[in-house]
Amino acid sequence: MTGTRLEAALEGNLEQYMAEELDLAKRAVTKGVHARATVLKHALRADVLSGGLGRRVAKSWRQENYPKGVSSLGAASYVFTKAEKLVAAFDKGVTISANKQRFLAIPTPSAPKLGRKGDRLTPSNFPEDRFGPLRFVYVRGGTSLLVVDNQRASKRGGYARSRSKRALKTGYGLHTVPMFWLVPRARLRRRLNVADVERAAVSGLAADIDAAFNTLKRRRLR
């Protein structure tokens, strides 16, 4: 405490000075905690993108700050994902097994990216109106398939069901294209590093609070 502040305190302003210090501490802690949580959220989103899981999963990481609208020495932030099961699976690297069904259906590179209504592709929402019906091909001792017949290769890449009566009759230029691999189980390789990202981000909390103390100005309280 400087001589000027001590003199002011001896003159009867100590209570006001301490109140101003407490107000500054509350704002600094709140700013530092909430700012560090934002760093963590963006770091987790970047981890998802580098793992190849896409922007939709990345944006599933959200942040909620407490208390709302006020400053507090007990300020906290909650960083969470709305895709908890998916993130956990790729963070640990798990084995997925078929439960009620005999096989897991995994789209091949030749399959369309989305199903009929623009959602994740599965055999049940496969756009048969564009490609034709799926046909099961059992491969003994190997990976069975779901395929579509009578496909013509497109000049732009990919395949489409042929509408040519001549081609359908002769089979000329047509292909049978695998759309799904059928496996009893699949091992998801680990793509995320949630714990490492969290440790790295949280390690900067004290520095953020200290920086907030140095940048925020004391407010005159009355």
C-alpha positions as CSV (number, residue, x, y, z in Angstrom):
1,M,0.0,0.0,0.0
2,T,1.4,3.4,-1.0
3,G,1.9,6.3,1.5
4,T,-1.0,8.2,-0.2
5,R,-3.4,5.2,0.2
6,L,-2.3,4.7,3.8
7,E,-2.9,8.3,4.6
8,A,-6.4,8.1,3.0
9,A,-7.1,5.0,5.0
10,L,-6.1,6.7,8.2
11,E,-8.4,9.5,7.4
12,G,-11.3,7.1,7.5
13,N,-11.5,5.8,3.9
14,L,-10.2,2.3,4.5
15,E,-13.6,0.7,4.2
16,Q,-14.2,2.3,0.8
17,Y,-10.7,1.3,-0.4
18,M,-11.2,-2.3,0.6
19,A,-14.5,-2.3,-1.1
20,E,-12.9,-1.1,-4.3
21,E,-10.2,-3.7,-4.1
22,L,-12.8,-6.4,-3.6
23,D,-14.8,-5.2,-6.6
24,L,-11.6,-5.2,-8.7
25,A,-10.7,-8.7,-7.6
26,K,-14.2,-10.0,-8.5
27,R,-14.1,-8.5,-11.9
28,A,-10.5,-9.7,-12.6
29,V,-11.3,-13.3,-11.5
30,T,-14.5,-13.4,-13.5
31,K,-12.9,-12.0,-16.6
32,G,-9.9,-14.4,-16.3
33,V,-12.0,-17.5,-15.8
34,H,-14.5,-16.7,-18.5
35,A,-11.7,-15.8,-21.0
36,R,-9.8,-19.0,-20.2
37,A,-12.9,-21.1,-20.8
38,T,-13.3,-19.4,-24.2
39,V,-9.7,-20.4,-25.0
40,L,-10.5,-24.0,-24.0
41,K,-13.7,-24.1,-26.1
42,H,-11.9,-22.9,-29.2
43,A,-9.0,-25.3,-28.6
44,L,-11.4,-28.3,-28.3
45,R,-13.1,-27.2,-31.5
46,A,-9.7,-27.1,-33.2
47,D,-8.9,-30.5,-31.9
48,V,-12.1,-31.9,-33.5
49,L,-11.3,-30.3,-36.8
50,S,-7.7,-31.6,-36.8
51,G,-9.2,-35.1,-36.0
52,G,-11.3,-34.9,-39.2
53,L,-14.7,-35.0,-37.5
54,G,-16.0,-31.8,-39.2
55,R,-17.4,-28.4,-38.3
56,R,-20.7,-29.7,-37.0
57,V,-19.1,-31.8,-34.3
58,A,-16.6,-29.0,-33.6
59,K,-19.4,-26.5,-33.0
60,S,-21.0,-29.0,-30.5
61,W,-18.5,-27.7,-28.0
62,R,-20.3,-24.9,-26.0
63,Q,-19.6,-22.7,-23.1
64,E,-21.8,-21.4,-20.2
65,N,-20.5,-18.8,-17.8
66,Y,-21.5,-18.3,-14.1
67,P,-22.7,-16.3,-12.4
68,K,-24.6,-14.6,-15.3
69,G,-24.4,-10.8,-15.5
70,V,-22.4,-10.2,-12.3
71,S,-18.8,-10.6,-11.1
72,S,-17.7,-13.0,-8.4
73,L,-14.7,-14.4,-6.7
74,G,-16.3,-17.8,-7.3
75,A,-16.8,-17.3,-11.0
76,A,-16.9,-20.5,-13.1
77,S,-17.4,-21.7,-16.7
78,Y,-18.8,-24.9,-18.0
79,V,-17.4,-26.1,-21.3
80,F,-19.3,-29.1,-22.7
81,T,-20.2,-30.9,-25.9
82,K,-23.7,-31.7,-27.2
83,A,-22.2,-34.7,-29.0
84,E,-20.9,-36.3,-25.8
85,K,-21.1,-40.0,-27.0
86,L,-19.4,-39.3,-30.3
87,V,-16.6,-37.2,-28.8
88,A,-16.1,-39.8,-26.1
89,A,-15.8,-42.6,-28.7
90,F,-13.2,-40.8,-30.7
91,D,-11.4,-39.6,-27.6
92,K,-10.9,-43.1,-26.3
93,G,-10.9,-45.2,-29.4
94,V,-13.6,-47.8,-28.9
95,T,-14.8,-50.9,-30.6
96,I,-18.4,-50.7,-31.9
97,S,-20.2,-54.0,-32.3
98,A,-23.5,-54.8,-34.0
99,N,-26.2,-55.4,-31.4
100,K,-29.6,-56.3,-32.7
101,Q,-28.4,-56.5,-36.3
102,R,-25.8,-58.9,-37.7
103,F,-23.6,-56.3,-39.4
104,L,-22.5,-52.7,-39.1
105,A,-22.9,-50.9,-42.4
106,I,-20.0,-48.6,-43.3
107,P,-20.3,-46.5,-46.4
108,T,-17.7,-47.0,-49.1
109,P,-16.0,-44.1,-50.9
110,S,-18.4,-44.7,-53.8
111,A,-21.5,-44.1,-51.7
112,P,-23.3,-40.8,-51.7
113,K,-22.4,-38.5,-48.8
114,L,-25.9,-38.1,-47.5
115,G,-29.2,-40.0,-47.3
116,R,-32.5,-39.1,-48.9
117,K,-33.3,-36.3,-46.5
118,G,-29.8,-34.9,-46.2
119,D,-29.0,-36.8,-43.1
120,R,-26.3,-39.3,-42.3
121,L,-26.3,-42.1,-44.8
122,T,-27.5,-45.6,-43.8
123,P,-29.0,-48.5,-45.7
124,S,-32.5,-47.5,-44.5
125,N,-32.3,-44.0,-46.1
126,F,-30.1,-44.9,-49.1
127,P,-31.4,-42.9,-52.1
128,E,-32.6,-45.9,-54.2
129,D,-34.6,-43.6,-56.4
130,R,-31.2,-42.4,-57.8
131,F,-29.1,-45.5,-57.6
132,G,-31.6,-48.4,-57.5
133,P,-32.1,-51.0,-54.8
134,L,-29.3,-52.3,-52.6
135,R,-28.4,-55.9,-53.0
136,F,-26.7,-58.1,-50.4
137,V,-23.5,-59.9,-51.4
138,Y,-22.2,-62.4,-49.0
139,V,-18.4,-62.9,-49.0
140,R,-17.3,-66.0,-47.2
141,G,-14.3,-65.4,-45.0
142,G,-14.2,-61.7,-46.0
143,T,-16.2,-58.5,-45.8
144,S,-19.8,-58.8,-47.1
145,L,-21.3,-56.0,-49.1
146,L,-24.4,-54.0,-50.1
147,V,-24.1,-53.2,-53.7
148,V,-26.2,-51.5,-56.5
149,D,-26.3,-52.8,-60.0
150,N,-26.5,-51.2,-63.4
151,Q,-24.4,-48.2,-62.6
152,R,-22.8,-45.9,-65.2
153,A,-19.7,-43.9,-64.3
154,S,-20.2,-40.2,-64.4
155,K,-17.7,-37.9,-66.2
156,R,-17.9,-35.7,-63.1
157,G,-17.1,-38.6,-60.8
158,G,-19.3,-41.0,-59.0
159,Y,-22.0,-43.2,-60.4
160,A,-25.7,-43.0,-61.4
161,R,-28.3,-45.6,-62.3
162,S,-28.4,-46.2,-66.1
163,R,-31.7,-45.4,-67.8
164,S,-30.6,-46.8,-71.2
165,K,-32.8,-49.7,-72.2
166,R,-30.0,-51.0,-74.5
167,A,-27.4,-50.8,-71.8
168,L,-29.7,-52.5,-69.3
169,K,-30.3,-55.3,-71.8
170,T,-26.7,-55.9,-72.8
171,G,-24.9,-54.7,-69.6
172,Y,-22.4,-52.8,-71.8
173,G,-20.6,-50.0,-69.8
174,L,-22.5,-50.8,-66.6
175,H,-21.0,-51.6,-63.2
176,T,-22.0,-53.2,-59.9
177,V,-20.8,-50.7,-57.3
178,P,-20.3,-51.5,-53.5
179,M,-22.1,-48.9,-51.4
180,F,-21.6,-50.4,-47.9
181,W,-19.1,-52.7,-46.2
182,L,-20.8,-55.0,-43.8
183,V,-18.7,-55.9,-40.7
184,P,-19.7,-57.4,-37.3
185,R,-17.6,-54.8,-35.5
186,A,-15.5,-51.8,-36.1
187,R,-12.6,-50.2,-34.2
188,L,-12.6,-46.4,-34.1
189,R,-9.1,-45.1,-33.9
190,R,-8.5,-42.3,-31.5
191,R,-8.7,-39.0,-33.1
192,L,-9.2,-36.6,-30.2
193,N,-7.1,-35.5,-27.2
194,V,-9.6,-33.9,-24.9
195,A,-7.6,-34.3,-21.6
196,D,-4.4,-32.9,-23.2
197,V,-6.2,-29.9,-24.7
198,E,-7.9,-29.2,-21.3
199,R,-4.6,-29.4,-19.3
200,A,-2.9,-27.0,-21.8
201,A,-5.7,-24.5,-21.7
202,V,-6.3,-24.5,-17.9
203,S,-2.6,-24.0,-17.3
204,G,-3.0,-20.4,-18.5
205,L,-5.8,-19.5,-16.0
206,A,-3.6,-17.8,-13.4
207,A,-1.9,-15.7,-16.1
208,D,-5.3,-14.6,-17.4
209,I,-6.5,-13.5,-14.0
210,D,-3.3,-11.7,-13.3
211,A,-3.5,-9.9,-16.7
212,A,-7.1,-8.9,-15.9
213,F,-5.9,-7.3,-12.6
214,N,-3.3,-5.3,-14.5
215,T,-5.7,-4.1,-17.2
216,L,-8.9,-3.4,-15.3
217,K,-9.3,-0.1,-13.6
218,R,-10.5,0.4,-10.0
219,R,-14.0,1.8,-9.9
220,R,-15.0,4.6,-7.5
221,L,-17.7,3.1,-5.3
222,R,-20.2,5.2,-3.4
